[in-house]
């Protein structure tokens, strides 16, 4: 399951970040890494991007990047 598959308001734990290069560096600098919990806040019109919250950071992700961040739902 990826971040993009979450519904608005759902919380999950990141299990893998399958991106590389500058995108990986940027995500790591913002605290988006394995083991952290993320919450899906809302989707854009036509679901082309998603707004997530991780710790104290709110971040908008494009669909292509969000599909490469694997998560497991929190109980």
N, C-alpha and C positions, 0 to 999 in steps of 0.2 A: 504494500500500500504506500502511496506517496502523499506528500503534503497536499497536492492538487486534488486528491480523492477525498479529503476531509470535508465535512459539512461545516457551515458557519457555526461557530461556537464550540466545536469539538476540540479536545486537547489530546495530544499524542507526544510520544518520546521519539526523538530522532535516532534511527538505528544505523543509517549510512548516508553519506553525502557523496553522490556519484557525479561530481562536476570537477573540472580541472582549470588550471590557469588562473587568470585574473578573477574569475567568478568565485573560485574556491578561496582565494586570498581575501576577497571582500567579505564573503560569508563568515569566514573564521574571525576576521577583525570585528565583526558585529556580534559575535557570540553564537552564531548558528553552526553548531558542530554536534558530533555524535554524543548522545547522552543527555542533551538538553531537552526541555519540554517546550513545545510550540502550541499555540492556539490559533486556529483559523478564524479570522475576524469577519471577513466578507470577500466577495468576488466582484470583479468589475463587470460591466455590461458585456454580454456575450462570453463570459468566463475566460477572457484572454489573460487575466492576471489575478493574483490573490494577495490579500493583505493578511500578514501573520504577525503574531506577537511572540517574542522569545525573551524572557527576562524583562528588562526595561526597554527593549527595542521593538518598534513597530516597523515592519519592512514589507514593501510591495515586491512581489516576485512575478516574473513572466512565467507563462505556462510551461515553457521548455525547461526552465530551471526548477520550477516547483515539482515537475514530474520526476526529477532526478534526485530528490531528497526523500529517502525512504523513512517511514515512521511506523510505529506500533501504537495502537490506541491505548490510552491510560484507563485503568479499571476504575 
